[in-house]
């Protein structure tokens, strides 16, 4: 083969490898390489995440907090779980809204993202608990929250359908699920749903209604009601809802500044970096 042809072939191969690396690590955020890679990427990128996204508080309140409060139809003090909270985008929007009187558990698996979230939520610790835990195995009993949210994250989960089922499991009957659904699906094969697929999954896991609204270039926002009715749980100390990984007990109390103990077996977990690392506690047992 002539030298020119070899050079062209080598250049095309290099471009193909670069495109593959971009797709695996940037466009799909590591999801096809496994959960550890996804978390590692977010840990590495956490310090630049907000600069890239350029969230504006006034728009976040108008496009996230206000529609959510409107959907709650007057219930201003809900117990909220935000899964894959990142740098606390949704908690900040809710806590900055004058009509929101509820409390929040904001969960993520990336230590780096939670550390940034803790800095941004300084002074709001009584109203928002930052928690490190996996989305597929949320450490809460069934029907523990009035509202469950998960934004721009389901398609980056290893098993998005299982996570969707878990979100509905911890939501009380009649409660509100607020998620995003990716509509730009070209680069995420096997990780996204069309309208019919999403509606079917929601119905299988206990949803009775789904409302779709335009939101961003890549996403639509989805409001879902869980089948049935139950009295709103209302704002409770978030640690009361946590399941102990050691015993069947539910609920932690803060006996010292950064020490939380199971109310049942008294096993302890230390908070550090501004968040509670329930995942590390589980792995240590």
C-alpha positions, -999 to +999 in steps of 0.1 A: +000+000+000+015+034-009+026+057+019-001+082+012-028+055+016-013+043+048-012+078+062-049+084+052-059+051+068-039+059+100-056+094+101-091+079+097-084+053+124-072+080+148-103+101+141-125+071+147-108+064+180-111+100+190-148+100+182-153+068+201-135+082+231-156+114+229-188+094+227-179+070+256-166+097+279-183+129+270-215+124+250-227+094+270-209+104+302-193+070+307-226+051+310-216+024+286-184+018+306-201+011+339-213+030+370-178+034+384-167+053+354-198+075+355-191+084+391-154+089+385-161+113+357-185+134+378-160+134+407-134+147+383-157+173+366-175+185+397-155+217+401-164+228+365-199+214+363-218+246+372-197+267+349-206+244+321-243+243+328-246+280+337-277+276+358-295+309+365-315+310+398-343+331+384-349+306+356-345+276+379-372+289+401-395+297+372-389+265+352-383+240+380-396+252+414-427+270+403-441+242+380-434+217+408-452+238+434-481+243+409-484+206+404-486+201+442-518+222+442-513+241+474-493+216+494-463+238+503-445+217+528-438+183+511-412+158+519-390+158+488-364+133+475-341+145+447-322+116+432-289+124+413-290+158+428-255+167+414-246+202+427-281+206+442-298+223+413-333+214+423-329+218+461-315+253+456-344+262+433-370+250+458-353+264+489-350+298+472-387+299+464-407+319+490-437+294+488-417+263+495-418+252+532-409+216+528-377+195+535-355+177+511-332+147+509-307+153+480-290+121+470-261+114+447-232+088+444-205+113+434-185+127+464-172+156+443-207+167+433-220+164+469-190+185+482-199+213+458-236+210+467-227+212+504-209+245+498-239+259+480-264+248+506-244+261+536-269+272+562-297+251+549-287+218+566-319+216+587-340+217+556-319+197+532-299+165+539-272+156+514-268+119+511-244+096+492-263+065+481-270+046+449-302+053+430-310+016+423-311+009+461-325+039+479-322+034+517-358+043+525-390+024+533-418+022+507-439+054+504-416+077+523-419+109+502-446+132+489-424+142+459-396+123+442-375+140+415-347+130+391-335+154+364-312+148+335-300+115+350-320+085+342-303+078+309-270+078+326-280+050+350-268+014+344-304+002+346-327+032+341-359+011+342-349-003+377-342+032+389-376+044+377-392+016+396-373+026+427-383+062+425-420+051+424-414+026+453-404+053+478-432+077+466-465+077+486-497+069+468-510+101+452-475+116+454-458+134+426-429+121+405-410+148+385-385+135+360-369+145+327-370+124+296-343+128+269-358+135+235-324+139+217-317+102+215-291+099+187-261+093+210-278+072+237-290+040+221-307+016+246-307+043+273-337+064+264-375+059+260-401+071+236-434+083+249-451+049+247-422+031+263-420+056+292-458+055+298-458+017+298-429+016+324-446+041+346-479+023+345-462-011+353-447+005+385-478+022+398-483+054+380-518+065+371-511+096+350-483+113+331-481+149+318-454+158+293-442+194+288-414+209+266-384+219+286-349+220+270-334+211+237-325+176+248-353+170+274-389+172+282-402+174+317-426+148+330-451+150+359-464+117+371-490+108+398-487+075+417-518+054+418-539+057+450-542+083+477-526+088+510-523+117+535-494+139+527-464+131+548-453+167+552-419+181+561-401+158+586-364+157+597-348+139+567-327+116+589-358+101+604-365+084+570-331+067+566-329+029+568-300+014+589-278-010+569-271-030+600-305-037+615-341-034+603-344+000+620-354+032+603-343+066+615-311+082+626-305+108+653-276+132+656-260+126+690-229+147+683-220+174+658-211+150+629-221+117+643-254+101+634-267+069+651-293+044+642-322+049+666-326+012+670-291-005+671-271+027+678-246+020+651-229+052+641-220+070+609-199+101+607-209+129+583-180+146+565-176+170+536-211+183+543-229+151+534-239+117+550-221+088+533-247+060+536-231+040+508-197+038+526-216+029+558-233+000+540-200-012+525-183-012+559-208-036+575 
